[in-house]
Amino acid sequence: MKMVGITSIGTYHSPWFAYGLASFYFVDEIIVVNGGYDLHNFNPKEYNIPIDQVTRDIANLDFLGKIIELKDWSIDDLRHKVTLATEKNHPEKDWVDMRGLGLTLATEKAYEFGADWVLKWDSDQVGYKNAIGVKGVGMSLYLHQYEFVGDVRHLADPPPHSPYNDSVFTYPTSASDWYIGGGGPIMRNNRMPSPSHNCAHLRNATPNGLSEEERFKYFFERQWFHIRTNSGMEEKELMDAAKASAKHMLTLKGKPSDAPPPEVTQVKPIAYIEDVIMKQKPRGC
């Protein structure tokens, strides 16, 4: 059984990207689609600008040469050139959902590379140590999801035991898989929750040790991308809204929980690969 991990990067570099990459490094190969809008020189027709820090993260962590980075991609590279659901509902005619495009490309490439299963995660998601066991599970599943805020504490609502619909998941791949936008996959199989395998969605949290300026930069860029993707705001209005939202996110406080944070966040990504991934043989392999 060959499992290929996929993720798509767009517009901003998440400080969690390297942690997520390390935590899912147990798969056979990983496809990273690197490209999105340049929010500092925004052009709606340019949606595939690569982020240099993503390339550096990959170079630092790819001990075994299993990561395939796709840059300078276009719609012409896709077999499934469908109009995505979010595009049809967007007020701007020249807008494209590059999230869906990137994940479609990654899924198609995984199939070309002989994947039996695909494990898909977002650039701000991180797996727990027990996620390694996913590779030995012969069914479609998504990892039990936790959400964090601030200094990696759980959000009060939803509670830690409530998985998100966009959690990390695996699914069997086929020649007809594509995405409908917003990161939502079209699949012909039922996803099964997996309470024994855990992950974290860290959209509202940052790694420990970042400065206030670094935290603000991440929250601002993420909110710019989120608002831009889901609205037709003019540039000045968009910037103001993203700044206001980022400032608000800096004030959010989580609550302590009995469920521990992901083990991968307690060590550096390189050390996690060396001390955890490389020393554990996944079940079924």
N, C-alpha and C positions, 0 to 999 in steps of 0.2 A: 504494500500500500504506500503510495507516494502522496505526501501532504505538502502543499505549497502555501505559504503564508502570503497574504497580499495586504497592502495599504496604499493609500493615495494621499499625497501631500499637496496642499493648495494654499497659497497666499502668505501663510505665516509659519514660522518654525516653532513648534511646541517644545518646551523644555523637557517634556515627557517622552519625546520621540525616541531618544536613545534608550531609555528605560524599557519602553514597549518593545523595541527591536530586540533588546537583550532577552526579555522575558519570553518571547516567542521564537527564539533562535533555535529551539529544538526541532523545528520542522525541517523537511528535506531541502527546500529552497524557499527564498523569499523574494517577492517582486515588489519593488517600491516605485510607484509612479510619482515623479518629482516635477511638479509644475502647477502654477496657479496664477492669479492676478498679482501684479506688482502694485501694492497699495500706495507706494511712494511715488509712482509714476504711472498712475492708473490709465489703462486703455481697455475698454470693454471688448475689443477685438483681440487682445493679447491675453490669453488665458492659460498659457503653458510656460510661464517664466519659472525656471528652476530656482531653488533656494540653495545657496552654497553651503550653509551649515548642515543641511540634510546630507549632502554629499560627503562632508567631513565626518559626520556621525557614522555613516556607513563604512568609510575607510578605516575608522578607528576600531570598529566592532566586528568586522567581517573576518574573523580568524580563519574560517574554513572555506572562504570563497563561495558562499552559497547565496549571496544577495545579488539580485539583478536590478540595477537602477535604470529606469526608463525616463529619459529627458528629451526635450525637443519633439514631443509627440503632437499629433494633430488628430482631428476628426477622421481624416483619411486613413489613419492607421487602424480604425475600428471596423470590424465586420458588421456589427450591429449599430447602424447609424439611425437609431430611432429618435423621435422627438420625446424628450424626457418630460415627465409630468410637471415638474417645476418650471420648465421652459414655457409650456403652454399657458401657464397661469401668471407668468411674469409680465409686468407692465412695459418692459423695454424689449423691442423687437430684436435688438442685436445682442441680447444676453444669452449666455449658455450656462448650463449647470455643469461646471467642470468637475465637480465632485462625482457626478454620475458617469461622466466621460472617463475619468481616471480609473474608477473602479471597474467599469466595463472593460477597459483596456487590460487591466491587471487580471481580471477573470479570464478573458480570452487568451492571454499569454500563458496563464497557468495551465489551461487546457492544452495549448500547443506544446508545452513542456512536459506533458504526460501526467499531470496531476490527477489522482483519483479523488482527492479531497482538497478543498480550499479552506483555509482558516483566515478569516477577514477581521481586521481590527482597525480602529481609528488611531491617528497619530497622538491622541491624548488618552489612550487606554494602555493599561499595564496589567500583565498577568501575574498571578500568585505562583508560587513554586509548584503547587499541585496541578497547575494547568498543563504541566508536562505530560500528565497521564492522558490528556485528550488524544494523543496520537495512537493510543491503544484502544480507543473506543470506536467500535464499528457502527456508529449511527450518527445521524445529524443531530447536533446539539448546539446550544449556546451557553457560554460560561456564565455562572451566577454573578450578577452585576452589583457592584457597590459604587456609590457616588461619594466624592469627597469635596471639601471646601477649605479654603484658607491654608492652614498648615497640616494638611492631610488628615483632617478630622471628618467624620461622617456628617452629611447634611441631616438636619433633624427631620426633614420631609423631602423625599420619601425615605423611609427607614432602610437600614442596610440590607434587610432580607428581601427588598423589592427590586427585582431585576428590571432593567430598562429594555425597551424593545430593540434598541440599537446596540445591544451588548455584543461582545465578541462571539462569533459563532463559526461553526464548521458546516460545510455542505458538500455533497458530491458534485463534481463539476461535469459539464456536458458542452457540446458544441453550440447549444442554443441559450446559454446563460447570458443575461445582460442585466443592466440596472435601470431603474425607472426614475432616478433622481433622488436627491436627499439622502443618498447612501442606502436606500431601500432596495434589496435584491428581489428579483423574480426567481423563485425556486419552486420546484414541483415536488417538494417533500416537506414533511412536518418537522419543525425544529423542536427538539426535546430539551427542556431545561436540565441543567447539570449542577445541582447544588454542591456537589463534591469538588467541583473545579471552579475557582474564583478569579475574578478580574476586577479592575477598578477603572471607572471613567473619571478622569481628573480634570475635567473642563473648568471647574471652579477652584482648583487648587494649584499650587506650584511646589516644586521640590524645596526641601529645607535648604536654607543658606542663600537663596537669591536675594538681591537687594530690592528695595522698594521700587527703584527705577526699572529693574529687570522684570519684576512682577507686573508693574503697570504696562510695560511694553507688550508682554504676552497677552494680558487681558484686553488691552486696546486692540491689538492686531486680530485677536480672535473675535472680538465683538464687531470690528469693522467687517470682517469676513461674513459673520453670521447675519448682520443687518443688511449688508450688500446683497447677500444671496437671497434674502427673504423679503426685500422691499425694493422700491424704485426711487429711493432718496437721491436728491442731488448731492454733489460732492461735499459742499460746505455743511449741509445738514447731516450727512452721513458721518463726517469727521466729528462734529459736535456730539452726536448721539453715541458714537463709539467711545469718546473720551468720558462722557458722563457715565456710561455703563461700566467702564473700566474702573473709574473712581469708586463706584458703588460696590463693585466686586471686591475691592481692597478692604472694604469695611465688613464683609461677611464673616461670620464666625460659625464654625462647625461645633459639633458636640462630641465628647469622648464616647467611645463605643467599646463593647467587649470584643467585637470583631477587629483583629489587628489590621494595620495597613499592609499593603502588598510587601512581601519580603524584599522584592527587587528594589524598592525605594530606600531600603535600609543600607544598601551598599552601592558602589558605583557600577554602572552597566558592565564595564570590562571585567570587574571582579565577579559579578554575577555570572557571566558566561563561563569564566574560568572555574569558579568554585561550585556552581550549581548545575548549569546546563551540561558542561563537559564531563561532569562526574556522575551524572544520573542517566541510566539507560531507560528510555520510555517503555512502558508496557506494550507488548505486541510487536516489538521491533527486534 
